[in-house]
Amino acid sequence: RLLEAFHEENHLPLTLENFLTYAHLPIEALYNHKLKAGLYRLAVSARCHAAFHEPDEKRLTAAFARFSAIGDATWLAFLQKALPHWQTLQTFSCSPAEEQLLQMTYFTLYEEKLEKETAATIIRKRLADLAMHNPTLMHELQEIITYAQNHPRTLALPNRLPFVTPLHVHCHYTRNQICAALDMLRPNALRQGVYCVKEKACDFFLITLIKSEKDYSPSTMYRDYSMNEHLFHWESQSTTSDTSPTARRYFEHEKNGHSILLFVREYDTDQQGTAPYLFLGTAKHVSHSGSRPISI
């Protein structure tokens, strides 16, 4: 109905910016997991856009919510620069950090694992195919990126990590995007909320603060919470003893040049589907007690 009213009452062209402004809607109200349709598919149903048939509509529509949630200005600027060149990405030159941004973009769209040796080639080919065969939806993706750039949600901070990664503190990322930013190209292999990336000498913790008993077993209902603006309480896996190599890695991480990265969300899901994590930056061990699990 809103699209029909926009079409009847406006002389402005139908664009994402124009429609959201007219309807006084936040972008997440349009791109949420319940609608299962993008702006231009809804516009076809409202008879204010020409019909179109594009082979990757389901994949792209599902990813629109994830793209609309991006608050990382560096990533958005890269997407704005790269999107017009997706069909010719084979000749698009990238820095190491931009290569990671391409990986993050790929895993925003695809779940399939990649091998490091062939990742760059496969990413470029699949993104080029999307651009070639889905012009209407790729135009909508470009509008989503532009809208996100024009309506910033976050003041991002540099990560200050001792290795190259495009992650910014205070930005939200999905699990797959975090893995891609850390050059882990098999995110589906991640079955737990903590993972050690040996190549980068870091652990990253994926923390959900408010857990539902139906989604977590008693052994995974960890007591994770903010104590104040400087301290965070985190509970290890229930099988981790305070004398294990894993525990020693946590306790002695500063001495050994090992980084601890915290990614936190309130709930598993939000209006747009699976909720992303807020990157809080690096943590330092202060104290610990107990064993199996350890309170840190």
C-alpha atoms as one frame of an Amber mdcrd trajectory, in Angstrom:
protein
   0.000   0.000   0.000   2.840   2.399   0.813   4.409   1.729  -2.578   1.077
   2.284  -4.326   0.613   5.563  -2.432   4.167   6.633  -3.282   3.498   5.937
  -6.955   0.194   7.829  -6.945   1.255  10.846  -4.867   4.827  11.438  -6.058
   6.508  12.753  -9.155   9.837  11.497  -7.795  11.413   8.364  -9.265  11.156
   5.195  -7.206  14.461   4.802  -5.401  15.291   3.339  -2.013  16.146   6.770
  -0.584  12.980   8.387  -1.960  10.694   5.601  -0.779  12.087   5.327   2.769
  11.939   9.111   3.140   8.337   9.212   1.908   7.236   6.287   4.120   9.220
   7.450   7.192  10.634   3.941   7.504  14.019   2.776   8.779  15.831   0.554
   6.293  15.516  -2.506   8.554  11.715  -2.272   8.286  12.026  -2.948   4.559
  14.837  -5.492   4.602  13.717  -7.940   7.257  13.530 -11.718   7.268   9.707
 -11.798   7.203   9.133  -9.951   3.909  11.436 -12.158   1.787  11.346  -9.572
  -1.016  13.375  -6.532  -1.980  12.082  -3.068  -2.851  11.750  -3.672  -6.583
  10.054  -7.066  -6.215   7.508  -5.418  -3.891   7.167  -2.604  -6.429   6.328
  -5.118  -9.164   3.562  -6.500  -6.921   2.312  -2.928  -6.386   2.322  -2.380
 -10.177   4.788   0.493 -10.005   7.815  -1.262 -11.493   8.293  -3.336 -14.610
   8.390  -7.102 -14.109  11.812  -8.737 -14.039  13.152 -12.272 -13.766  16.687
 -12.709 -12.459  18.263 -16.077 -11.560  19.849 -15.148  -8.211  16.930 -13.229
  -6.713  16.555 -15.551  -3.719  20.250 -15.316  -2.791  20.504 -11.558  -3.272
  17.229 -10.816  -1.496  18.336 -12.878   1.504  21.620 -10.926   1.601  20.036
  -7.461   1.335  19.317  -7.354   5.082  22.949  -8.223   5.856  24.238  -5.536
   3.504  21.797  -2.955   4.874  23.161  -3.577   8.396  26.765  -2.716   7.454
  27.978   0.238   9.481  31.672   0.017   8.622  32.363   3.149   6.545  35.582
   1.721   5.089  33.814  -1.394   3.839  30.920   0.667   2.456  33.346   2.943
   0.587  35.086  -0.098  -0.858  31.761  -1.596  -1.976  30.750   1.716  -3.549
  34.022   1.730  -5.484  34.010  -1.961  -6.421  30.347  -2.652  -7.237  30.394
  -0.975 -10.687  33.366  -3.200 -11.573  32.006  -6.566 -10.412  31.735  -7.833
 -13.986  35.441  -7.128 -14.514  36.760  -7.967 -11.042  39.489 -10.144 -12.558
  41.320  -6.942 -13.436  40.366  -5.045 -10.253  43.475  -4.499  -8.139  43.105
  -4.911  -4.347  45.337  -4.301  -1.348  45.559  -7.131   1.252  42.894  -5.430
   3.407  40.646  -4.910   0.353  41.078  -8.586  -0.533  39.696  -9.373   2.920
  36.793  -6.994   2.259  36.064  -8.951  -0.924  36.085 -12.136   1.154  33.648
 -10.539   3.607  31.418  -9.535   0.699  31.489 -13.071  -0.683  30.520 -14.603
   2.660  27.697 -12.087   3.025  26.228 -13.777  -0.050  27.495 -17.364   0.062
  27.917 -19.999   2.776  30.187 -22.365   0.848  33.751 -22.775   2.102  36.736
 -21.705   0.007  40.278 -22.988  -0.360  42.934 -20.304   0.141  44.735 -21.192
  -3.102  41.677 -20.615  -5.299  39.605 -18.212  -3.149  40.454 -14.999  -5.018
  39.575 -16.537  -8.402  36.283 -18.081  -7.243  35.173 -14.918  -5.424  35.755
 -12.779  -8.497  34.009 -15.210 -10.818  30.898 -15.605  -8.642  30.527 -11.889
  -7.990  30.995 -11.201 -11.708  28.284 -13.750 -12.551  25.893 -12.106 -10.075
  26.474  -8.697 -11.628  26.070  -9.992 -15.172  22.797 -11.867 -14.679  20.958
  -9.731 -12.077  20.993  -6.070 -13.208  17.855  -4.957 -11.314  18.898  -6.537
  -8.035  22.490  -5.344  -8.353  21.135  -1.831  -8.854  19.149  -2.278  -5.641
  22.279  -3.467  -3.833  24.082  -0.335  -5.010  21.224   1.751  -3.592  21.449
  -0.094  -0.254  25.176   0.666  -0.019  24.610   4.327  -0.924  21.818   4.607
   1.648  24.021   3.078   4.359  26.780   5.541   3.493  24.394   8.509   3.644
  22.892   7.417   6.972  25.841   6.399   9.177  24.974   4.604  12.404  28.301
   4.279  14.105  31.518   6.098  14.915  34.041   3.400  14.094  37.478   3.182
  15.674  40.664   1.597  14.280  41.341  -1.914  15.577  45.062  -1.426  16.445
  45.720  -5.122  15.911  49.231  -6.349  15.043  48.003  -8.000  11.822  46.079
  -6.849   8.745  42.294  -7.031   9.042  39.627  -4.521   7.970  37.535  -4.952
  11.143  36.627  -1.711  12.920  35.745  -1.363  16.596  32.070  -0.484  17.260
  30.899  -1.944  13.935  28.584  -4.940  13.565  29.588  -8.086  11.686  28.071
 -11.518  11.136  29.972 -14.649  12.091  30.830 -15.323   8.438  32.055 -11.764
   7.913  34.297 -11.995  10.994  35.771 -15.262   9.769  36.422 -13.785   6.319
  38.092 -10.706   7.834  40.466 -13.047   9.688  41.169 -15.128   6.539  39.183
 -18.113   7.848  37.530 -19.305   4.671  35.573 -22.195   6.211  33.169 -20.399
   8.577  30.778 -23.351   8.742  33.506 -25.305  10.522  33.107 -22.938  13.469
  30.849 -24.825  15.886  31.544 -22.933  19.083  31.661 -19.422  20.470  35.426
 -19.168  20.734  38.115 -19.872  18.178  41.893 -19.612  18.018  43.388 -18.308
  14.764  46.951 -19.548  15.084  48.201 -17.761  11.957  47.258 -14.408  13.466
  48.007 -15.257  17.114  44.537 -14.362  18.305  41.395 -15.795  19.830  38.004
 -14.341  19.045  34.986 -14.764  21.301  31.446 -14.698  19.868  29.211 -13.793
  22.818  25.423 -13.737  23.061  24.371 -11.983  26.265  20.717 -12.991  26.533
  20.412 -16.679  25.786  17.260 -18.662  25.184  17.044 -21.977  27.028  15.509
 -23.613  23.963  18.590 -22.759  21.863  21.312 -23.567  24.408  22.032 -26.665
  26.467  22.713 -26.287  30.225  26.448 -26.700  29.550  26.502 -23.754  27.114
  24.430 -21.239  29.116  27.604 -19.293  29.900  27.501 -16.353  32.277  28.761
 -13.580  30.020  27.988  -9.978  30.900  29.363  -6.463  31.140  30.358  -5.575
  34.712  30.918  -1.873  33.966  32.246   0.232  31.086  35.747  -1.277  31.453
  35.262  -4.859  32.701  33.609  -7.820  31.028  32.916 -11.182  32.673  33.336
 -14.170  30.380  32.925 -17.841  31.190  34.942 -20.449  29.327  33.574 -23.633
  27.825  32.447 -26.116  30.470  35.243 -28.565  29.568  38.111 -26.049  29.914
  40.210 -26.526  33.058  42.345 -23.776  34.576  45.521 -25.813  33.949  44.869
 -26.548  30.265  46.947 -25.067  27.411  43.835 -23.159  26.294  43.464 -21.542
  29.707  47.163 -20.658  29.839  46.783 -19.020  26.431  44.007 -16.831  27.821
  45.808 -15.979  31.071  49.210 -15.237  29.510  48.103 -13.719  26.205  49.737
 -10.309  26.756  53.107 -11.812  27.642  52.979 -14.032  24.546  51.787 -11.346
  22.119  48.416 -13.051  21.668  45.280 -10.945  21.021  41.794 -11.546  22.445
  38.953 -10.105  20.316  35.459  -9.621  21.749  32.337  -9.748  19.564  29.078
  -9.295  21.476  25.366  -9.257  20.690  22.322  -9.131  22.932  20.167 -11.773
  21.225  20.569 -14.499  18.591  18.112 -12.820  16.243  16.815  -9.372  15.418
  14.362  -7.851  12.917  16.675  -8.684  10.024  17.208 -12.351  10.974  20.344
 -13.730  12.616  21.779 -10.876  14.646  25.323  -9.652  13.918  27.950  -9.081
  16.605  29.296  -5.739  17.812  33.111  -5.682  17.742  34.230  -4.313  21.106
  37.939  -4.499  20.288  40.643  -6.332  22.196  40.425  -7.505  25.802  43.088
  -7.987  28.483  43.050 -10.691  31.131  42.508  -9.170  34.589  41.683 -12.121
  36.830  40.122 -15.567  36.809  38.648 -18.154  39.148  37.255 -21.649  39.025
  37.704 -24.446  36.534  35.444 -26.278  34.059  34.236 -23.591  33.418  36.627
 -20.766  34.269  35.273 -17.336  35.185  37.521 -14.693  33.584
